[in-house]
Structures are given as C-alpha cells and as structure tokens.
Amino acid sequence: MIDNLSDDMFIDMFKRQDDLMCRYMARTKEFPCWPINISNKQEQKFVRDLLLNSVDELFEASRHLKNWKAHRETSIDDFDREKFLEEMVDAHKYFLEALIMCGITPSEFKEAYDKKDKKCHDRINNGY
C-alpha cells in the first residue's frame, strides 16, 4: 500500500524546503541563517515556534476528522481529503524547516529514524 519512496525523494523534500527558507531569509531580517546555534536562547525560541507551527497545522488537519467522538451515534460521510492532506503537508514543511535549522541532514535523520524503528520493532518482538 505504501508508495516506493526513494531516498532521493526524501532528500529532494529537504532541498526544496532549504530553497524556500533561502527565499524567506532574503525577504525578512527576522529569519536566521542556518544551521543555528541551538544553545542560543533566541534561536531555540525560533525553532520552538517552528515546532509549534507544525503542531498547529496538525491540529488544523485533525479538524477535518469528523467521526472521532465515541459518543456520537451518527456518521459524517464527507471528508475533504485534499484539505486534510494540505494541512499535513504544511505540518511536514515546518518540521523539515526545524530539522534544517538545527543542521540535521537527511542522512542523519534517516539513521536516527532507522535506529528508533528497530527499537520499536524489537519492543514488539519481545512482548513490550
């Protein structure tokens, strides 16, 4: 069911977000150069705001889900998949931006993802 996402496609998302960030930086002085010094208070605030923006977009996506209430007996059949997906993409773009700001590369993220994924599977295999 999952499309065959190549590493090239994953790297392309990082590159395209980096290009967009360059455009943001050219337009406003408030947009910092990256990678940032994550120990710096102002730069931590900037990344925190990016992460909160991502969470806000996830919340917007969740508002398109109408049938989550356990006590609701009726079903709402209309689901705007396009708008839901758009909000999910917005969340992902903020997430990528935070990674790029912190100097996390696609390969570093993939390596950390693989390590965590193995840990999750090991937990299931071992009766977690």
Secondary structure, DSSP 8 states (H G I E B T S, - for coil): ------HHHHHHHHHHHHHHHHHHHHH-TTS--SS--TTSHHHHHHHHHHHHHHHHHHHHHHTT-----TT--S------HHHHHHHHHHHHHHHHHHHHHTT--HHHHHHHHHHHHHHHHHHHHTT-
